[in-house]
Amino acid sequence: MGRIGVLLLNLGGPDQLEDVGPFLFNLFADPEIIRLPFTWLQKPLAWFISTRRTKTSQANYRQIGGGSPLRRITEEQAVALKQRLIESGHEAYTYVGMRYWHPFTEEAIARIKRDQIEKLVILPLYPQFSISTSGSSFRLLERIWREDPKLAQIEYTVIPSWYKQPNYLQAMADLVAGELQKFPDPNQAHIFFSAHGVPRSYVEEAGDPYQQEIEECTSLIMQTLGRPNPHTLAYQSRVGPVEWLQPYTEDALKELGAKGVKDLVVVPISFVSEHIETLQEIDIEYREVAEHAGIHNFRRVPALNTHPIFIQSLADLVEEALNSPALKLSQVKQIKKNLKMYPQERWQWGMTTTAEVWNGRIAMLGFIALVLELITGRGLLHFVGILN
């Protein structure tokens, strides 16, 4: 089959505290993270949000050692996958392409060109598809391919999502079972799936399949686990004034505590590597919420990292992709039905869902403009004398 490459896509994270501000700017400058009606607002808003959040985020990263382990773990996954593919008889090379920090996707593509890869498998390390994760990376790759004619020489295929992969489900079930065995009564402990949230408008307005895939993935893991434990699915990491997918993790924990749940095992279902959302948000913030709610036996399932069965699942995905018809980046929208990638909205007048969302966005922009004017002392209100 010749020289094959596997491009592993992930979010990225700051390696040290000095990286936090630039990382946050890159994150919020992505229109798939914050959708605005005017592209020229994207970078100023990203600067404003990242500047306001840097110190708080740095404090969170200090709690987990001063930086994110995501790059190290992802590179370890890449090495393990390469070894597994070589053992299967492939001349294989693996690459890590991060969306918002080093090694950036552009850096990985440069190495792929240098190594003269003949066939490339693009594999996001997000089991479930979302516009804001895999979708954002795919949009970037589409642009890179469009702007570099040399890339036309590389035959490639994309894996949009893979939450149904049997070995992935088995690895998750094994990790859950391992934590359950640490409880006095393993069959009575409550299994709490916590997924990274997205704004509800992504699902209702833009057709993001993320919620459906998360719910189905949860069900498949429970089926694979084959145990009678009760379980709950909730969503973490919401920011900003808009409504996100519910129930929210902190609210669901309080509700379970009020119902008398004492034994809880938390499953980070959106993540395959340890990073800030597992090590700080779940292990520290949500553990504290649970304890205040009366849930004192709180355990968290470790992320997959380089779990052997998980690495085998990635190798299986690559093998299947190499032996199937190629799926191009432009075809992802066809596979994920009703998906609308940015920029996609058009003005709709009247009391429609889209109109209500736009009203909310306009109100948010007005609020942001007011805050910026109060901080800088310059703007329309000062010009007309209202705030002088």
C-alpha positions in Angstrom: 0.0 0.0 0.0 3.1 2.2 0.2 4.0 4.8 2.7 0.9 5.7 4.8 0.4 8.5 7.3 -2.1 9.0 10.1 -2.9 12.6 11.1 -4.2 12.6 14.7 -6.3 15.8 15.3 -6.8 17.3 18.8 -7.5 20.6 20.5 -4.1 21.3 22.0 -3.3 23.0 25.3 -0.8 25.4 26.8 2.5 23.7 27.7 3.3 26.3 30.4 1.6 29.2 32.1 3.0 31.7 29.6 1.1 29.9 26.8 -2.3 30.3 28.4 -3.2 33.7 27.0 -2.1 33.0 23.4 -3.8 29.6 23.5 -7.1 31.2 24.7 -6.8 33.8 21.9 -6.5 31.1 19.3 -9.4 29.2 20.8 -11.8 32.2 20.9 -10.7 33.5 17.5 -12.1 30.3 15.9 -15.6 31.1 14.5 -16.7 27.5 15.2 -16.2 28.3 18.9 -17.9 31.7 19.0 -20.1 32.5 16.0 -20.5 36.2 15.1 -22.4 37.9 12.3 -19.3 39.9 11.3 -15.9 38.3 10.8 -14.0 41.5 11.7 -15.3 41.2 15.2 -13.7 37.8 15.8 -10.2 38.8 16.7 -11.1 41.8 18.9 -13.6 39.7 20.8 -11.0 36.9 21.1 -8.5 39.4 22.5 -11.0 40.7 25.0 -12.2 37.3 26.3 -8.7 35.8 26.4 -7.3 38.9 28.3 -10.1 38.7 30.8 -9.8 34.9 31.3 -6.0 34.4 31.3 -5.4 34.8 35.1 -8.2 32.6 36.0 -7.2 29.9 33.6 -3.6 30.2 34.7 -4.7 29.5 38.3 -6.5 26.4 37.1 -3.4 25.1 35.2 -1.3 25.7 38.3 -3.6 23.2 40.1 -2.5 20.5 37.6 1.2 21.3 37.5 1.4 24.5 35.5 0.5 23.3 32.0 -1.6 20.8 30.0 -0.4 17.2 29.6 -2.4 16.9 26.4 0.5 17.3 23.9 2.6 14.7 25.7 -0.2 12.2 25.9 -1.3 12.7 22.3 2.3 12.2 21.1 2.5 9.0 23.2 -0.7 7.8 21.5 0.8 8.6 18.1 3.9 6.5 19.0 1.8 3.6 20.2 -0.4 3.7 17.1 2.6 3.8 14.8 4.1 0.7 16.5 0.8 -1.2 16.3 0.5 -0.4 12.5 4.1 -1.4 11.9 3.4 -4.7 13.6 0.6 -5.2 11.2 2.9 -4.8 8.2 2.5 -1.1 7.3 5.2 1.4 6.5 3.4 3.8 8.8 4.0 7.3 10.1 1.9 9.2 12.6 1.5 12.9 13.1 -0.1 15.1 15.7 -2.0 18.2 14.5 -3.4 20.5 17.3 -6.0 23.1 16.5 -5.0 25.9 19.0 -1.5 25.2 20.1 1.8 23.5 19.1 2.2 21.3 17.2 -0.4 23.1 15.0 -2.1 21.3 12.2 -0.1 23.4 9.7 3.1 22.0 11.3 1.9 18.5 10.9 1.0 19.0 7.2 4.5 20.4 6.6 6.0 17.2 8.0 3.5 15.0 6.0 4.7 16.7 2.8 8.4 16.3 3.8 7.9 12.6 4.4 6.3 12.1 1.0 3.3 10.3 2.4 1.4 8.5 -0.3 -1.9 7.8 1.5 -3.1 9.7 4.5 -5.8 8.9 7.1 -7.2 11.9 9.0 -8.3 10.7 12.4 -9.7 13.2 15.0 -9.2 12.1 18.6 -12.8 13.1 19.3 -15.0 9.9 19.3 -18.1 12.0 18.6 -18.4 14.6 15.9 -19.0 18.3 16.7 -18.8 21.4 14.7 -16.6 22.9 17.3 -14.1 20.1 17.5 -13.7 17.8 14.4 -15.6 20.2 12.3 -13.3 23.1 13.1 -10.2 21.0 12.2 -11.8 19.8 9.0 -12.6 23.3 7.9 -9.0 24.3 8.5 -7.8 21.3 6.5 -10.1 22.1 3.6 -8.5 25.6 3.4 -5.0 24.2 3.6 -5.7 21.7 0.8 -7.3 24.4 -1.3 -4.4 26.8 -0.9 -1.6 24.2 -1.5 -1.7 22.5 -5.0 1.1 20.0 -3.9 -1.3 18.4 -1.4 -3.4 17.1 -4.4 -0.7 14.4 -4.8 -1.6 12.9 -1.5 -4.5 10.5 -1.5 -6.4 10.9 1.8 -9.5 9.8 3.6 -11.3 11.2 6.7 -12.9 9.5 9.7 -15.6 11.9 10.9 -16.5 10.1 14.1 -16.0 6.6 15.6 -17.9 6.3 18.8 -19.3 2.9 17.7 -15.9 1.3 17.3 -16.1 -2.0 19.3 -12.6 -1.9 20.8 -13.1 1.8 21.9 -16.4 0.8 23.6 -14.6 -2.2 25.2 -11.7 -0.1 26.5 -14.2 2.4 28.0 -16.2 -0.4 29.6 -13.1 -2.0 31.1 -12.0 1.3 32.7 -15.5 1.8 34.1 -15.6 -1.7 35.5 -12.2 -1.2 37.1 -13.5 1.8 39.1 -16.7 0.1 40.0 -14.8 -2.7 41.7 -13.4 -0.2 44.2 -16.9 0.4 45.7 -18.3 -1.6 48.5 -21.3 -2.6 46.3 -20.1 -2.3 42.7 -23.6 -2.9 41.2 -25.2 0.0 43.2 -22.7 2.8 42.4 -24.1 5.5 40.1 -22.3 5.9 36.8 -22.1 9.6 35.8 -21.2 10.3 32.2 -19.9 13.9 31.8 -19.6 15.2 28.3 -18.1 18.5 27.1 -21.0 20.8 26.3 -21.8 22.9 23.3 -24.3 25.7 22.9 -27.8 24.4 22.2 -28.0 26.5 19.1 -25.3 24.4 17.5 -27.7 21.4 17.7 -31.0 23.1 17.0 -29.8 25.7 14.4 -26.7 24.3 12.8 -27.6 20.6 12.9 -24.6 19.5 15.0 -25.0 15.7 15.6 -23.0 15.9 18.8 -25.8 15.4 21.3 -27.2 12.5 19.4 -23.8 10.8 19.1 -23.0 11.4 22.8 -26.4 9.9 23.9 -25.9 6.9 21.6 -22.3 6.4 22.8 -23.4 6.4 26.4 -26.0 3.8 25.6 -23.4 1.6 23.8 -20.9 1.8 26.6 -23.6 0.7 29.1 -24.5 -2.2 26.8 -20.9 -3.2 26.5 -20.4 -2.9 30.3 -23.4 -5.2 30.8 -24.1 -4.2 34.4 -27.3 -3.1 36.2 -25.9 0.2 37.6 -28.1 3.4 37.2 -26.5 6.0 35.0 -26.8 9.7 34.2 -25.5 11.8 31.3 -24.7 15.5 31.8 -22.7 18.3 30.1 -19.8 20.3 31.5 -17.6 23.3 30.6 -20.3 25.8 29.6 -19.2 29.5 29.3 -21.0 32.7 28.4 -24.6 33.8 28.6 -26.2 31.5 26.0 -28.0 28.2 26.8 -25.9 25.1 26.5 -26.9 21.4 26.3 -28.5 20.3 29.5 -28.5 18.9 32.1 -25.4 20.8 33.3 -23.0 18.6 35.2 -23.0 20.7 38.4 -26.9 20.7 38.5 -27.1 17.0 37.9 -24.6 16.3 40.7 -26.7 18.3 43.1 -29.8 16.5 42.1 -28.2 13.1 42.6 -27.0 14.2 46.0 -30.5 15.3 47.0 -31.8 11.9 46.0 -29.4 10.2 48.4 -26.7 8.9 46.0 -23.5 8.3 47.9 -21.3 6.3 45.5 -20.5 7.9 42.2 -18.1 7.1 39.3 -17.6 9.8 36.8 -16.9 8.9 33.2 -15.3 11.7 31.0 -17.0 10.5 27.8 -15.8 13.2 25.4 -12.1 12.9 26.1 -9.5 10.3 25.3 -6.6 12.1 27.1 -6.2 13.6 30.5 -6.2 17.4 30.3 -7.7 20.5 32.1 -11.3 19.3 31.9 -10.5 16.0 33.6 -7.7 16.9 36.0 -9.0 20.2 37.2 -12.7 20.6 36.3 -13.9 17.1 37.2 -11.3 16.1 39.8 -11.3 19.3 41.7 -14.3 21.5 40.9 -17.0 18.9 40.4 -15.6 16.7 43.2 -16.2 19.7 45.5 -19.8 20.2 44.2 -20.5 16.5 44.7 -19.1 16.5 48.3 -21.2 19.5 49.2 -24.2 17.6 47.8 -23.5 14.7 50.1 -21.8 12.4 47.5 -18.7 11.5 49.5 -17.5 8.4 47.6 -16.5 10.1 44.4 -14.3 8.3 41.8 -13.4 9.3 38.3 -12.6 6.9 35.4 -9.2 7.6 34.0 -9.0 8.8 30.4 -8.1 6.2 27.8 -4.6 7.7 27.1 -2.5 4.7 25.8 -4.8 1.9 27.0 -3.8 -1.1 24.8 -7.4 -1.9 23.7 -7.9 1.8 22.8 -4.7 1.9 20.7 -6.0 -1.2 18.9 -9.3 0.6 18.2 -7.3 3.4 16.5 -5.4 0.9 14.5 -8.6 -0.9 13.5 -10.1 2.5 12.4 -7.0 3.1 10.2 -7.1 -0.3 8.7 -10.8 0.0 7.9 -10.3 3.5 6.4 -7.5 2.3 4.2 -9.6 -0.6 2.8 -12.8 1.5 2.2 -13.7 4.1 -0.4 -12.0 7.4 0.4 -14.1 10.1 2.2 -13.1 13.6 1.3 -13.3 16.6 3.6 -16.0 18.2 1.5 -18.1 15.0 1.9 -18.4 15.2 5.7 -21.4 17.5 5.5 -23.2 14.8 3.4 -22.4 12.1 6.0 -23.5 14.3 8.9 -27.0 15.2 7.6 -28.4 18.7 8.0 -24.9 19.9 9.2 -24.3 23.6 8.6 -20.6 24.7 9.0 -19.6 28.3 9.5 -20.4 30.7 7.9 -23.9 29.4 7.3 -26.5 31.6 8.8 -28.7 33.9 6.7 -31.0 36.6 8.1 -34.5 35.4 8.8 -37.2 37.8 9.8 -40.1 36.9 12.1 -40.4 34.7 15.2 -38.2 31.8 14.0 -35.6 29.9 16.0 -32.9 31.5 13.9 -34.3 35.0 14.4 -34.4 34.5 18.2 -30.8 33.3 18.2 -29.8 36.4 16.1 -31.6 38.6 18.6 -29.6 37.1 21.4 -26.4 37.5 19.5 -27.1 41.2 18.7 -27.9 41.8 22.4 -24.6 40.0 23.4 -22.7 42.2 20.9 -24.3 45.3 22.3 -23.3 44.3 25.8 -19.7 43.5 24.8 -19.5 46.9 23.1 -20.7 48.6 26.3 -18.2 46.7 28.4 -15.3 47.6 26.0 -16.4 51.3 26.1 -16.5 51.4 29.9 -13.0 49.8 30.0 -11.4 51.9 27.3 -13.3 55.2 27.8 -13.9 55.5 24.1 -16.9 54.7 21.9 -20.2 55.9 20.6 -21.7 56.7 24.0 -18.8 58.8 24.9 -18.9 60.5 21.5 -22.5 61.6 22.0 -21.9 62.6 25.6 -24.0 60.0 27.4 -21.0 58.6 29.4 -19.0 61.8 29.6 
